[in-house]
Amino acid sequence: MSDGFDRAPEPTRPQRAPPSSQDNIPPQNSESAMAKPQVVVAPVLMSKLSANAPEFYPSGYSSNYTDSYEDGCEDYPTLPEYVQDFLNHLTEQPGSFETEIEQFAETLNGWVTTDDALQELVELIYQQATSIPNFSYMGARLCNYLSHHLTISPQSGNFRQLLLQRCRTEYEVKDQAAKGDEVTRKRFHAFVLFLGELYLNLEIKGTNGQVTRADILQVGLRELLNALFSNPMDDNLICAVKLLKLTGSVLEDAWKEKGKNDMEEIIQRIENVVLDANCSRDVKQMLLKLVELRSSNWGRVHATSTYREATPENDPNYFMNEPTFYTSDGVPFTAADPGRLKKLMKSFVWNQSVSENSKAKFQRISFIKQFRLW
């Protein structure tokens, strides 16, 4: 029987190994040998590595992250990369604004510490808001939030001041842009609509805590409309219609508070364009629809009619959903009928031929049913 170690066979017959201590092991059958195999323990090798050894870097590796980056990521982004990634994220998922804007502002407060960094931040947001049409509204909201939560305020101006300066740079070339080539006009239109969103969303807090809009933007929008109507090409007129649909009601209210009739002048100018300009028929229809929208108070409903309690005197539909009742003669009547109560009581007059007990029971049941419906 094999003792568990392999030996090279000889040509004639196998030879047993010399007797050893292992020969004292009692012989086992094949089943028990398979059930309990022998385990050979490998010798333990002592490692020569040291915990105090310097860090290993492969050849050609260079460390390019700053010491302030504490999470161990080697691809530490720059400020433009970080801001651009966040802007792209907001473009794709605008619903994440409320949940992520606070953390974004906190990160910027620890990062934007110089004039150049603040200028770069303003430019990135401006370019995103004017190059992607769907981002103009979100960009305006972002600008409003950062104008109130960024702590840096260098001598060159805070975030809101630098943003308005950037917009003024584009505003000063409005006349040339409105009559430029198609690419120039398209970029100009994006700026106009972004400025409209800024006017609606950029809040300025006064010394007494009141919130107002930037008057400088109100003046700028008026001049931008003049530039668009002075060059009545189709795309310029379409941009003017979009701007007035966006801001027309707010602009008119602000002008009326100051006793100005600027909106009347704009509407008159629109009517002149419809009569005289060589614009397309579709654009003229858009302009006429805009005039109609303004004549209906920009589609707004008076607040008084919204909160006024409905009564039979001021609401003709007050009784529309009331149930219909019938008298004993089969004549219908509703709550709007002035003689309703009298007719209702008459319906409970019973026939004199009915016994007194039956009359009392009938009266009680009929009155309860009618009264519940009433």
CYANA upper distance limits for C-alpha pairs under 8 A (distance plus 0.5 A):
  1 MET  CA     27 PRO  CA      8.35
  3 ASP  CA     22 GLN  CA      8.28
  3 ASP  CA     23 ASP  CA      7.98
  9 PRO  CA     13 ARG  CA      7.76
  9 PRO  CA     14 PRO  CA      5.98
  9 PRO  CA     15 GLN  CA      8.13
 10 GLU  CA     14 PRO  CA      6.44
 10 GLU  CA     15 GLN  CA      8.17
 19 PRO  CA     23 ASP  CA      6.50
 20 SER  CA     24 ASN  CA      8.12
 21 SER  CA     25 ILE  CA      8.34
 28 GLN  CA     32 SER  CA      6.74
 28 GLN  CA     33 ALA  CA      6.80
 29 ASN  CA     33 ALA  CA      6.83
 30 SER  CA     34 MET  CA      6.69
 31 GLU  CA     35 ALA  CA      6.77
 32 SER  CA     36 LYS  CA      6.63
 33 ALA  CA     37 PRO  CA      6.34
 49 LEU  CA     53 ALA  CA      8.08
 57 TYR  CA     61 TYR  CA      6.84
 63 SER  CA     74 GLU  CA      8.28
 64 ASN  CA     74 GLU  CA      7.91
 65 TYR  CA     69 TYR  CA      7.47
 65 TYR  CA     74 GLU  CA      6.49
 65 TYR  CA     75 ASP  CA      7.62
 65 TYR  CA     76 TYR  CA      6.37
 66 THR  CA     76 TYR  CA      8.35
 69 TYR  CA     73 CYS  CA      8.06
 69 TYR  CA     76 TYR  CA      7.69
 77 PRO  CA     81 GLU  CA      6.21
 77 PRO  CA     82 TYR  CA      6.40
 78 THR  CA     82 TYR  CA      6.63
 79 LEU  CA     83 VAL  CA      6.61
 79 LEU  CA    111 TRP  CA      8.07
 79 LEU  CA    117 ALA  CA      8.45
 80 PRO  CA     84 GLN  CA      6.37
 80 PRO  CA    120 GLU  CA      8.06
 80 PRO  CA    121 LEU  CA      7.95
 80 PRO  CA    124 LEU  CA      7.94
 81 GLU  CA     85 ASP  CA      6.52
 82 TYR  CA     86 PHE  CA      6.87
 83 VAL  CA     87 LEU  CA      6.68
 83 VAL  CA    121 LEU  CA      7.96
 83 VAL  CA    124 LEU  CA      8.04
 84 GLN  CA     88 ASN  CA      6.61
 84 GLN  CA    124 LEU  CA      7.62
 85 ASP  CA     89 HIS  CA      6.61
 86 PHE  CA     90 LEU  CA      6.73
 87 LEU  CA     91 THR  CA      6.70
 87 LEU  CA    125 ILE  CA      8.07
 87 LEU  CA    128 GLN  CA      7.82
 88 ASN  CA     92 GLU  CA      6.80
 89 HIS  CA     93 GLN  CA      6.37
 89 HIS  CA     94 PRO  CA      8.19
 90 LEU  CA     94 PRO  CA      5.19
 90 LEU  CA     95 GLY  CA      8.18
 90 LEU  CA     96 SER  CA      7.29
 90 LEU  CA     97 PHE  CA      7.12
 90 LEU  CA    138 MET  CA      8.22
 91 THR  CA    134 ASN  CA      7.94
 91 THR  CA    135 PHE  CA      6.61
 91 THR  CA    138 MET  CA      8.40
 93 GLN  CA     97 PHE  CA      8.50
 94 PRO  CA    138 MET  CA      7.76
 96 SER  CA    100 GLU  CA      6.54
 97 PHE  CA    101 ILE  CA      6.00
 98 GLU  CA    102 GLU  CA      8.32
100 GLU  CA    104 PHE  CA      6.80
101 ILE  CA    105 ALA  CA      6.67
102 GLU  CA    106 GLU  CA      6.78
103 GLN  CA    107 THR  CA      6.69
104 PHE  CA    108 LEU  CA      6.80
105 ALA  CA    109 ASN  CA      6.70
105 ALA  CA    146 LEU  CA      7.23
105 ALA  CA    149 HIS  CA      7.26
105 ALA  CA    150 LEU  CA      7.15
106 GLU  CA    110 GLY  CA      7.16
107 THR  CA    111 TRP  CA      6.83
108 LEU  CA    112 VAL  CA      5.90
108 LEU  CA    150 LEU  CA      7.98
109 ASN  CA    113 THR  CA      7.77
109 ASN  CA    150 LEU  CA      6.48
109 ASN  CA    151 THR  CA      6.81
109 ASN  CA    152 ILE  CA      7.68
112 VAL  CA    117 ALA  CA      5.88
112 VAL  CA    118 LEU  CA      6.46
112 VAL  CA    152 ILE  CA      7.87
113 THR  CA    117 ALA  CA      7.25
113 THR  CA    118 LEU  CA      8.00
113 THR  CA    152 ILE  CA      6.99
114 THR  CA    118 LEU  CA      6.90
114 THR  CA    154 PRO  CA      8.05
115 ASP  CA    119 GLN  CA      6.68
115 ASP  CA    154 PRO  CA      6.82
115 ASP  CA    156 SER  CA      7.56
116 ASP  CA    120 GLU  CA      6.60
117 ALA  CA    121 LEU  CA      6.70
118 LEU  CA    122 VAL  CA      6.80
118 LEU  CA    159 PHE  CA      7.54
119 GLN  CA    123 GLU  CA      6.76
119 GLN  CA    162 LEU  CA      7.57
120 GLU  CA    124 LEU  CA      6.72
121 LEU  CA    125 ILE  CA      6.92
122 VAL  CA    126 TYR  CA      6.60
122 VAL  CA    159 PHE  CA      7.67
122 VAL  CA    162 LEU  CA      7.55
122 VAL  CA    163 LEU  CA      6.49
122 VAL  CA    166 ARG  CA      8.50
123 GLU  CA    127 GLN  CA      6.54
123 GLU  CA    166 ARG  CA      8.23
124 LEU  CA    128 GLN  CA      6.77
125 ILE  CA    129 ALA  CA      6.62
125 ILE  CA    139 GLY  CA      7.21
125 ILE  CA    143 CYS  CA      8.44
126 TYR  CA    130 THR  CA      6.68
126 TYR  CA    139 GLY  CA      8.18
126 TYR  CA    163 LEU  CA      8.38
127 GLN  CA    131 SER  CA      6.29
128 GLN  CA    132 ILE  CA      6.43
128 GLN  CA    135 PHE  CA      7.48
128 GLN  CA    139 GLY  CA      8.06
129 ALA  CA    133 PRO  CA      7.48
129 ALA  CA    135 PHE  CA      5.67
129 ALA  CA    136 SER  CA      5.09
129 ALA  CA    137 TYR  CA      8.40
129 ALA  CA    138 MET  CA      8.35
129 ALA  CA    139 GLY  CA      5.83
129 ALA  CA    140 ALA  CA      8.34
129 ALA  CA    194 PHE  CA      7.19
130 THR  CA    135 PHE  CA      8.25
130 THR  CA    136 SER  CA      7.07
130 THR  CA    187 ARG  CA      7.62
130 THR  CA    190 ALA  CA      5.53
130 THR  CA    191 PHE  CA      6.05
130 THR  CA    194 PHE  CA      7.05
131 SER  CA    187 ARG  CA      7.90
131 SER  CA    190 ALA  CA      7.50
132 ILE  CA    136 SER  CA      7.70
133 PRO  CA    190 ALA  CA      7.23
134 ASN  CA    138 MET  CA      8.39
135 PHE  CA    139 GLY  CA      6.16
136 SER  CA    140 ALA  CA      6.70
136 SER  CA    193 LEU  CA      7.69
136 SER  CA    194 PHE  CA      5.56
136 SER  CA    197 GLU  CA      7.19
137 TYR  CA    141 ARG  CA      6.92
137 TYR  CA    194 PHE  CA      7.63
137 TYR  CA    197 GLU  CA      6.16
137 TYR  CA    198 LEU  CA      8.41
138 MET  CA    142 LEU  CA      6.61
139 GLY  CA    143 CYS  CA      6.62
140 ALA  CA    144 ASN  CA      6.72
140 ALA  CA    194 PHE  CA      7.67
140 ALA  CA    197 GLU  CA      6.32
140 ALA  CA    198 LEU  CA      5.51
140 ALA  CA    201 ASN  CA      6.57
140 ALA  CA    202 LEU  CA      7.34
141 ARG  CA    145 TYR  CA      6.78
141 ARG  CA    198 LEU  CA      8.33
141 ARG  CA    201 ASN  CA      6.52
141 ARG  CA    202 LEU  CA      7.79
142 LEU  CA    146 LEU  CA      6.68
143 CYS  CA    147 SER  CA      6.47
143 CYS  CA    160 ARG  CA      8.00
143 CYS  CA    202 LEU  CA      7.70
144 ASN  CA    148 HIS  CA      7.21
144 ASN  CA    160 ARG  CA      8.49
144 ASN  CA    201 ASN  CA      7.03
144 ASN  CA    202 LEU  CA      5.35
144 ASN  CA    203 GLU  CA      6.93
145 TYR  CA    149 HIS  CA      6.74
146 LEU  CA    150 LEU  CA      5.84
146 LEU  CA    159 PHE  CA      7.73
147 SER  CA    158 ASN  CA      8.19
147 SER  CA    159 PHE  CA      6.01
147 SER  CA    160 ARG  CA      5.77
150 LEU  CA    159 PHE  CA      7.85
152 ILE  CA    158 ASN  CA      7.25
153 SER  CA    157 GLY  CA      6.57
153 SER  CA    158 ASN  CA      4.99
153 SER  CA    159 PHE  CA      7.92
154 PRO  CA    158 ASN  CA      6.75
156 SER  CA    162 LEU  CA      8.26
157 GLY  CA    161 GLN  CA      5.96
157 GLY  CA    162 LEU  CA      6.42
158 ASN  CA    162 LEU  CA      6.70
159 PHE  CA    163 LEU  CA      6.60
160 ARG  CA    164 LEU  CA      6.73
161 GLN  CA    165 GLN  CA      6.68
162 LEU  CA    166 ARG  CA      6.70
163 LEU  CA    167 CYS  CA      6.85
164 LEU  CA    168 ARG  CA      6.57
165 GLN  CA    169 THR  CA      6.92
166 ARG  CA    170 GLU  CA      7.48
167 CYS  CA    171 TYR  CA      6.62
167 CYS  CA    195 LEU  CA      8.26
168 ARG  CA    172 GLU  CA      6.57
169 THR  CA    173 VAL  CA      7.89
170 GLU  CA    174 LYS  CA      7.36
170 GLU  CA    188 PHE  CA      8.48
170 GLU  CA    191 PHE  CA      8.17
171 TYR  CA    220 GLY  CA      8.18
171 TYR  CA    224 LEU  CA      8.39
173 VAL  CA    177 ALA  CA      6.58
174 LYS  CA    178 ALA  CA      6.50
174 LYS  CA    188 PHE  CA      7.92
174 LYS  CA    224 LEU  CA      7.43
174 LYS  CA    227 ALA  CA      7.20
175 ASP  CA    179 LYS  CA      7.15
175 ASP  CA    227 ALA  CA      6.29
176 GLN  CA    180 GLY  CA      6.43
177 ALA  CA    181 ASP  CA      8.45
177 ALA  CA    184 THR  CA      6.36
177 ALA  CA    185 ARG  CA      6.16
177 ALA  CA    188 PHE  CA      6.60
178 ALA  CA    184 THR  CA      8.36
178 ALA  CA    185 ARG  CA      6.16
178 ALA  CA    188 PHE  CA      7.53
178 ALA  CA    227 ALA  CA      6.92
178 ALA  CA    228 LEU  CA      6.71
178 ALA  CA    231 ASN  CA      7.05
178 ALA  CA    236 ASN  CA      7.60
179 LYS  CA    185 ARG  CA      7.68
179 LYS  CA    231 ASN  CA      6.87
180 GLY  CA    184 THR  CA      6.12
180 GLY  CA    185 ARG  CA      6.44
181 ASP  CA    185 ARG  CA      6.65
182 GLU  CA    186 LYS  CA      6.60
183 VAL  CA    187 ARG  CA      6.87
184 THR  CA    188 PHE  CA      6.67
185 ARG  CA    189 HIS  CA      6.57
185 ARG  CA    236 ASN  CA      8.15
186 LYS  CA    190 ALA  CA      6.90
187 ARG  CA    191 PHE  CA      6.94
188 PHE  CA    192 VAL  CA      6.79
189 HIS  CA    193 LEU  CA      6.82
189 HIS  CA    236 ASN  CA      7.98
189 HIS  CA    239 CYS  CA      6.61
190 ALA  CA    194 PHE  CA      6.68
191 PHE  CA    195 LEU  CA      6.62
192 VAL  CA    196 GLY  CA      6.85
192 VAL  CA    221 LEU  CA      8.16
192 VAL  CA    224 LEU  CA      7.67
192 VAL  CA    239 CYS  CA      8.42
192 VAL  CA    243 LEU  CA      8.02
193 LEU  CA    197 GLU  CA      6.86
193 LEU  CA    239 CYS  CA      8.22
193 LEU  CA    242 LYS  CA      8.21
193 LEU  CA    243 LEU  CA      6.59
194 PHE  CA    198 LEU  CA      6.68
195 LEU  CA    199 TYR  CA      6.68
195 LEU  CA    217 LEU  CA      7.76
195 LEU  CA    221 LEU  CA      7.99
196 GLY  CA    200 LEU  CA      7.03
196 GLY  CA    221 LEU  CA      7.61
196 GLY  CA    243 LEU  CA      7.05
196 GLY  CA    246 LEU  CA      7.70
196 GLY  CA    247 THR  CA      7.01
197 GLU  CA    201 ASN  CA      6.59
197 GLU  CA    246 LEU  CA      8.44
198 LEU  CA    202 LEU  CA      5.71
198 LEU  CA    217 LEU  CA      8.43
199 TYR  CA    213 ARG  CA      7.02
199 TYR  CA    214 ALA  CA      7.05
199 TYR  CA    217 LEU  CA      6.35
199 TYR  CA    218 GLN  CA      7.45
200 LEU  CA    213 ARG  CA      7.80
200 LEU  CA    247 THR  CA      7.82
202 LEU  CA    213 ARG  CA      7.00
202 LEU  CA    214 ALA  CA      7.70
203 GLU  CA    211 VAL  CA      6.61
203 GLU  CA    212 THR  CA      6.39
203 GLU  CA    213 ARG  CA      5.97
203 GLU  CA    214 ALA  CA      7.79
204 ILE  CA    211 VAL  CA      6.04
204 ILE  CA    212 THR  CA      5.74
204 ILE  CA    213 ARG  CA      6.40
204 ILE  CA    214 ALA  CA      7.17
205 LYS  CA    209 GLY  CA      6.18
205 LYS  CA    210 GLN  CA      6.10
205 LYS  CA    211 VAL  CA      5.04
205 LYS  CA    212 THR  CA      6.87
206 GLY  CA    210 GLN  CA      5.72
206 GLY  CA    211 VAL  CA      6.73
206 GLY  CA    212 THR  CA      7.84
214 ALA  CA    218 GLN  CA      7.38
215 ASP  CA    219 VAL  CA      6.96
216 ILE  CA    220 GLY  CA      6.69
217 LEU  CA    221 LEU  CA      6.57
218 GLN  CA    222 ARG  CA      7.00
218 GLN  CA    251 LEU  CA      7.63
219 VAL  CA    223 GLU  CA      7.05
220 GLY  CA    224 LEU  CA      6.66
221 LEU  CA    225 LEU  CA      6.72
222 ARG  CA    226 ASN  CA      7.01
223 GLU  CA    227 ALA  CA      6.84
224 LEU  CA    228 LEU  CA      6.81
225 LEU  CA    229 PHE  CA      6.67
225 LEU  CA    240 ALA  CA      6.74
226 ASN  CA    230 SER  CA      6.45
227 ALA  CA    231 ASN  CA      7.11
228 LEU  CA    232 PRO  CA      7.06
228 LEU  CA    236 ASN  CA      5.78
228 LEU  CA    237 LEU  CA      6.94
228 LEU  CA    239 CYS  CA      8.30
228 LEU  CA    240 ALA  CA      6.95
229 PHE  CA    236 ASN  CA      7.77
229 PHE  CA    237 LEU  CA      7.11
229 PHE  CA    240 ALA  CA      8.09
229 PHE  CA    269 ARG  CA      8.14
229 PHE  CA    270 ILE  CA      8.30
229 PHE  CA    273 VAL  CA      8.24
231 ASN  CA    236 ASN  CA      7.48
232 PRO  CA    236 ASN  CA      6.67
232 PRO  CA    237 LEU  CA      6.43
232 PRO  CA    273 VAL  CA      7.84
232 PRO  CA    277 ALA  CA      7.13
232 PRO  CA    278 ASN  CA      8.35
232 PRO  CA    279 CYS  CA      7.50
233 MET  CA    237 LEU  CA      6.70
233 MET  CA    279 CYS  CA      6.84
234 ASP  CA    238 ILE  CA      6.62
234 ASP  CA    279 CYS  CA      6.28
234 ASP  CA    280 SER  CA      7.33
234 ASP  CA    283 VAL  CA      7.01
235 ASP  CA    239 CYS  CA      6.66
236 ASN  CA    240 ALA  CA      6.81
237 LEU  CA    241 VAL  CA      6.74
237 LEU  CA    283 VAL  CA      7.74
238 ILE  CA    242 LYS  CA      6.79
238 ILE  CA    283 VAL  CA      7.35
238 ILE  CA    286 MET  CA      8.31
239 CYS  CA    243 LEU  CA      6.68
240 ALA  CA    244 LEU  CA      6.69
241 VAL  CA    245 LYS  CA      6.61
241 VAL  CA    286 MET  CA      7.84
241 VAL  CA    287 LEU  CA      7.30
241 VAL  CA    290 LEU  CA      7.42
242 LYS  CA    246 LEU  CA      6.65
243 LEU  CA    247 THR  CA      6.54
243 LEU  CA    248 GLY  CA      7.85
244 LEU  CA    248 GLY  CA      4.84
244 LEU  CA    249 SER  CA      8.44
245 LYS  CA    249 SER  CA      8.39
245 LYS  CA    290 LEU  CA      7.96
247 THR  CA    251 LEU  CA      6.44
248 GLY  CA    252 GLU  CA      6.55
248 GLY  CA    298 TRP  CA      8.01
249 SER  CA    253 ASP  CA      6.74
249 SER  CA    297 ASN  CA      8.00
249 SER  CA    298 TRP  CA      6.49
250 VAL  CA    254 ALA  CA      6.73
251 LEU  CA    255 TRP  CA      6.63
251 LEU  CA    263 MET  CA      8.41
252 GLU  CA    256 LYS  CA      6.54
252 GLU  CA    262 ASP  CA      8.05
252 GLU  CA    263 MET  CA      6.39
253 ASP  CA    257 GLU  CA      6.78
254 ALA  CA    258 LYS  CA      7.15
255 TRP  CA    259 GLY  CA      6.72
255 TRP  CA    260 LYS  CA      5.46
255 TRP  CA    261 ASN  CA      7.17
255 TRP  CA    262 ASP  CA      7.22
255 TRP  CA    263 MET  CA      8.27
256 LYS  CA    260 LYS  CA      5.94
256 LYS  CA    261 ASN  CA      7.28
261 ASN  CA    265 GLU  CA      7.19
262 ASP  CA    266 ILE  CA      6.81
263 MET  CA    267 ILE  CA      6.66
264 GLU  CA    268 GLN  CA      6.68
265 GLU  CA    269 ARG  CA      6.67
266 ILE  CA    270 ILE  CA      6.73
267 ILE  CA    271 GLU  CA      6.83
267 ILE  CA    291 VAL  CA      7.13
268 GLN  CA    272 ASN  CA      6.85
269 ARG  CA    273 VAL  CA      6.76
270 ILE  CA    274 VAL  CA      6.82
270 ILE  CA    287 LEU  CA      7.19
270 ILE  CA    291 VAL  CA      8.42
271 GLU  CA    275 LEU  CA      6.87
271 GLU  CA    287 LEU  CA      8.47
271 GLU  CA    288 LEU  CA      8.31
272 ASN  CA    276 ASP  CA      6.43
272 ASN  CA    277 ALA  CA      8.14
273 VAL  CA    277 ALA  CA      5.36
274 VAL  CA    279 CYS  CA      8.42
274 VAL  CA    284 LYS  CA      6.08
274 VAL  CA    287 LEU  CA      7.73
274 VAL  CA    288 LEU  CA      8.28
279 CYS  CA    283 VAL  CA      7.01
279 CYS  CA    284 LYS  CA      7.38
280 SER  CA    284 LYS  CA      6.93
281 ARG  CA    285 GLN  CA      6.78
282 ASP  CA    286 MET  CA      6.85
283 VAL  CA    287 LEU  CA      6.79
284 LYS  CA    288 LEU  CA      6.73
285 GLN  CA    289 LYS  CA      6.63
286 MET  CA    290 LEU  CA      6.72
287 LEU  CA    291 VAL  CA      6.88
288 LEU  CA    292 GLU  CA      6.74
289 LYS  CA    293 LEU  CA      6.60
290 LEU  CA    294 ARG  CA      6.77
291 VAL  CA    295 SER  CA      6.76
292 GLU  CA    296 SER  CA      7.05
293 LEU  CA    297 ASN  CA      7.29
293 LEU  CA    298 TRP  CA      5.50
293 LEU  CA    299 GLY  CA      6.71
294 ARG  CA    298 TRP  CA      5.08
294 ARG  CA    299 GLY  CA      7.98
296 SER  CA    300 ARG  CA      7.92
301 VAL  CA    305 SER  CA      8.13
301 VAL  CA    306 THR  CA      8.16
302 HIS  CA    306 THR  CA      7.39
303 ALA  CA    307 TYR  CA      7.06
304 THR  CA    308 ARG  CA      6.42
310 ALA  CA    314 ASN  CA      6.95
310 ALA  CA    315 ASP  CA      6.26
310 ALA  CA    318 TYR  CA      7.50
311 THR  CA    315 ASP  CA      6.27
311 THR  CA    318 TYR  CA      7.03
312 PRO  CA    316 PRO  CA      7.14
312 PRO  CA    317 ASN  CA      8.48
312 PRO  CA    318 TYR  CA      6.05
312 PRO  CA    319 PHE  CA      7.90
319 PHE  CA    334 THR  CA      8.45
319 PHE  CA    335 ALA  CA      7.34
319 PHE  CA    336 ALA  CA      6.90
322 GLU  CA    334 THR  CA      7.48
322 GLU  CA    335 ALA  CA      7.51
323 PRO  CA    334 THR  CA      7.33
323 PRO  CA    373 LEU  CA      8.12
323 PRO  CA    374 TRP  CA      8.48
324 THR  CA    332 PRO  CA      6.98
324 THR  CA    333 PHE  CA      6.54
324 THR  CA    334 THR  CA      5.71
325 PHE  CA    332 PRO  CA      6.01
325 PHE  CA    333 PHE  CA      5.89
325 PHE  CA    334 THR  CA      6.58
326 TYR  CA    330 GLY  CA      5.81
326 TYR  CA    331 VAL  CA      5.75
326 TYR  CA    332 PRO  CA      4.76
326 TYR  CA    333 PHE  CA      6.49
327 THR  CA    331 VAL  CA      5.74
327 THR  CA    332 PRO  CA      6.95
327 THR  CA    333 PHE  CA      8.05
327 THR  CA    343 LYS  CA      6.77
327 THR  CA    344 LEU  CA      6.99
327 THR  CA    346 LYS  CA      7.82
327 THR  CA    347 SER  CA      5.54
328 SER  CA    346 LYS  CA      7.83
328 SER  CA    347 SER  CA      5.06
328 SER  CA    348 PHE  CA      8.01
329 ASP  CA    347 SER  CA      8.31
333 PHE  CA    337 ASP  CA      6.62
333 PHE  CA    340 ARG  CA      7.20
334 THR  CA    340 ARG  CA      7.32
335 ALA  CA    340 ARG  CA      6.88
336 ALA  CA    340 ARG  CA      8.20
339 GLY  CA    343 LYS  CA      6.68
340 ARG  CA    344 LEU  CA      6.49
341 LEU  CA    345 MET  CA      6.69
342 LYS  CA    346 LYS  CA      6.73
343 LYS  CA    347 SER  CA      6.77
344 LEU  CA    348 PHE  CA      7.66
345 MET  CA    349 VAL  CA      7.81
348 PHE  CA    363 GLN  CA      6.51
348 PHE  CA    366 SER  CA      7.65
348 PHE  CA    367 PHE  CA      7.50
349 VAL  CA    363 GLN  CA      8.48
350 TRP  CA    354 VAL  CA      7.91
350 TRP  CA    359 LYS  CA      6.93
350 TRP  CA    363 GLN  CA      8.22
354 VAL  CA    358 SER  CA      6.89
354 VAL  CA    359 LYS  CA      6.63
355 SER  CA    359 LYS  CA      6.56
356 GLU  CA    360 ALA  CA      6.70
357 ASN  CA    361 LYS  CA      6.80
358 SER  CA    362 PHE  CA      6.47
359 LYS  CA    363 GLN  CA      6.48
360 ALA  CA    364 ARG  CA      6.70
361 LYS  CA    365 ILE  CA      6.79
362 PHE  CA    366 SER  CA      6.46
363 GLN  CA    367 PHE  CA      6.36
364 ARG  CA    368 ILE  CA      6.71
365 ILE  CA    369 LYS  CA      6.81
366 SER  CA    370 GLN  CA      6.65
367 PHE  CA    371 PHE  CA      6.31
368 ILE  CA    372 ARG  CA      6.63
369 LYS  CA    373 LEU  CA      7.02
370 GLN  CA    374 TRP  CA      6.62
